[in-house]
Amino acid sequence: MKILLLGSNGQLGRELERQLSSVGSVAAFPRSALDITNHRAVTDAVLAIHPNIIVNAAAYTAVDKAETDAERANSVNAEAVANLAQIAQKNGAWLIHYSTDYVFDGSKPTPYIETDAPNPINVYGASKLAGEAAIAEADCQHFIFRTTWVIGKDGHNFAKTILRLASERDALKVINDQIGVPTSPSLIARVTIDAMRAVKEGKAWPQGIYHLAPEGKTSWHEIAQTLVAYATQQHIPLRTHAADIQAITTAEYPTAAKRPLNSQLDTLKLCSQLSFDLPHWKDDFLAVASGIVKELETV
């Protein structure tokens, strides 16, 4: 099986590059080598490699910046994805793409299912929804995995920011009224591989959208407390302790882009296809935290 991986320089892309070789030969391209907004270059790459599966881990993810950079966000998250989907359809390749809980407005009191009506409340979410629609319109064979709160050991993310601030400050304030779960790139890669193996064995899952997240629910505040408590146990020198992290509301921490208050994703559809059980969010997150802390220990 030949796999074309786009966006291999991001926190998800790096993990996919590490793991995808277990299911096929991987041609991995960071943005510097192949920008997905360069439609001609992407077409040429597909024609040269003849992949069975195109995995798109490239995305514009600067949620707040997107509010004033909508053109770029749409170029990456919608127009480039439309081009990928059309290429996949013409060449008989599967397309695996990653979307977000931000396609929803967060007003639903229970976890979102795949068929719930999207209603993004920020430019980023709207651009990702447009990408989903473009894939559906192209009618290529595809899987779209909607994920939530992706945090890994690579790149810049919430966990690394919290640990940096906790080393500099005596107390922190973190939002506690946005509910969801952190999702590791490792788990996303593992699900991706499971779907690929099904395709490879001629037992492909039904194509379409799948919600992908660990079990349980939490808040940014609890994630921060969990992380700081773990780092403290590992003897990382921090000025802030878990008890020093104050819970605040979204209204008390205004941002350029609105965030959904409910980011919970129902994963029943995914679980009906997976060959393994999804982990609880805390187990998944602490595996990430362990990797980040080990890097701090070597600095």
N, C-alpha and C positions, 0 to 999 in steps of 0.2 A: 504494500500500500504506500502510495506517495502522498506526502502531506506538505502543503504550502502554508507556513505560519507567518502571518503579518503582525507587526507590532511586537517583535520579540525583545524590545528594550524596556518595556513597561513591567510593572510588578507582576501582572498576570502573565505577560508574554515570556518573561524570564523563567517562570515556573513551568509553563507549557513546554518551552524548549528543553528543559531538564527532563521532563517526563514522557513526551510524545514519542521518543525513539523506541519505546517499549512496544509500540503498535505499528510502526512503519518507518520509512526513511523520511527524514524531515529536512526541508529547505526553509531555513528560518531567516527572516529579513527584519532588521530594526528599521526605524523610520529613516535613519540616515542613509540606508542602502536602498530602500524602496518606500517612498511616501505614497500612501494609498490614495491621496488626492491627485496623483499623477496617473490618470486613467490609462494613458498609452503604455506607460511603464508596467503597470499592473497586468494589462492585457498581454504584453510581451513575455512577462514572467510566467504567466499561466501557460501560454503556448510553448514556452521552452521546457517547462517542468512537467506538464501534463499531470497535475495532481488529481488524485481520487477525491481528496478532501481539502478544501480551503478553510483555514482557521483564522478568523479575524480577531486578533486581540488588540488591534490599533483603535484608539478612541480619543476624542477630546473630552477630558474629564475635569477640567477646571470649572467647577460648578458656578462659582461667583463671577469669575472672569467672563464666562459665557454671556452674562447679562449685557455686556458691552462689546462682545466679540461674537455676536450671533452668526455672522457670515462664516467665520472660520469653524465654529462649532458645527454648523450645518454642512459645511464642505466635507468635514471628516466623518461626522456621525450619520449623515443622510445621503449626500450626493455620492461620496466614495463607496458607501455601502450599496447603493443602487447599482453602481457600476460593477461591483464585485458579484452581486446577485445575477446580473445579466450575463456576466462572463461565465459564472458557474452553470447557468442554465444552458448556454450555448455549447459548453464543453462537457456537459454531463457529469460535473463534479458536485459533490455535496458542499454546502456552505455551513460552517459553524460560526455563529456570531453571538456576542455577549451584550445584553441590554441591562436594564436597571429598574429597581423599584420606583425610581423617580418618574416613570411614565404615569404613575398614579398621584392623586392629590392628597392622599393620606387621611381622608375624612371617614373612611370605612372603619367601623369599630372592631372588625375581625380581620384575620389574614386574607390577603387578596388571592383570588384564584386566577388562572390564566385567561378566563373569559370575561372577567370584570372589565367594565368600560374604562379605558385610560382617560386621564384628565390631568396632564402635566401642569405644574404651577411655576415652572422656571424654564428658561431657554434650553438648558442642558437636557432636561427631561423631554421637551418637545422635539429636540434634534434626534434623540435616541428613538423616540416613537416614530419619527419620520423614517428612520433607518429600518425599523421593523416593518413598516408599511411597504417600503420599497422591496424588501425581500419577498413579502407575500405577493406583491404585484408581479415580480419577475417569474414567480412560479418555479423556482429552482428547488431541488431537494435540499432541505435545510433543517437545522436545529437552532433555535434562539434560546439561550439560557439567560433569563433575567436573574440577576444577582443583587445582593444588598450589602452595603458597608464593607467593601473589599479591603482587607488589611493583611498584608504579607510582610515578609522580612526584607523584601527588596524595595528600593525607592522611598519616596517621601509618603508618609501616611499619618493617621491619627495617633497610632501607638507610639511612633517615634517622636512625634511632637509632644505628647504627654510626658514621656520620659525626659525629654530635654527640658521642658518647663519645670518638671518636678525636681530636677537637679539645680535649677536656678532660683526657684521661689519657695516660700514657706507655706503657701496655700494656693489652691487652684479652684476655679469655678467651671463646672461642666454641666451641659444641658441634660436634664433628666426626663423631659416630656416627649422626646422623640423615641419611639419604640420600634425595635427591629432586632437584628443579630449581626455580628461581624461574620464575614465569610472569608476563609483563607483561599488564596490562589491555589494552594495544594489540593484543597477539596474540589475546587472548580476544575482543575486539571484531571483529577481522578474521575469525576463525572464525565468529562469530555472523552477520556480514554474508554470508559465503559460504553458510551454511545458509539464511538468509533469501532470498537471490537464487534459490536452488534452488526454494524454495517459490513465490516470485513467478513463476518461469518454468514452473511446473507439473511440476517435476522434483525434488520434495521427497525428501530423504534418508529412509531408513527411520527412523521415529521411535524414540525410546528414549534410552538413556544412551550418552554418548561420553566417553572420557578425553581431556583436552586439556592438553598440556604440551609444552614445547620438547624437542628431542632431547638425549641425553646424560644424565649424572648428576653430582651434586656433593654437597657438604655445606654447612651454614651457615658453617663455618669457611672453606672455600674461597671462598664468596661474599663473606664479609667481607674476605678478603685481596684478592680481585679488585677489589672496590670501592675499598678504601683505596689500592691501587696505582694505580688509574685516577685517583682524586682527586689523588693526589700528582703524577702526570704532568701534571695540569691546573693545578698550582701552587696547589691549595687548601691553606692552612696547617693542618697536622695535627700533633699531638704523637705520635700513634701511627703507626708505619710497618707495612707488611704483615708484615714479619719479626717484629714485636713482638706479633702476635696469636697467643696460645697456644691450642692445641687441647685441649679437655676433653671428657669424656663426659657423656651425659645424666644419669647418676647423680651427677655432680659439680655439676649445676645443677638442683636439684629445683624443680619448679613445681607449682602447685595441680592442674593437669590433666596427665595422662599424654599423651605424644606418641608416635605410631608411629615406629619406627626406620627402617622402609622406606616411603617415600612415593612410590616410583617408579610411574608409570602407563604402561601399554602403550598406545600411540596408533595401533596398526595399523588398528583399525576406523575411526577418524576419518580417517586418511590415505587410506583407500579411497574416501572421498567428497570430500575437499578438492580445490579447484582449484589449490592451491599447496602447496609443500613447507614443513613446519614447520622453523623455524630451530634452530640449536644454542643451548643455553641461554645460553652466554656472549655470543653476538651479541645475543640478545634482551635480556639483562640489561644489557649495556653501553649499549644504546640508552636504557634507563631511567636508568642511572647518569649518562649525558650530560645528560639533562634535569634531574636533581636538582642536578648540579654547576653547570650554567648558572644555576640559580636562586640557588645560593650565591654565585656570582661577582657577582651584581647586588645582593646584600645589603650 
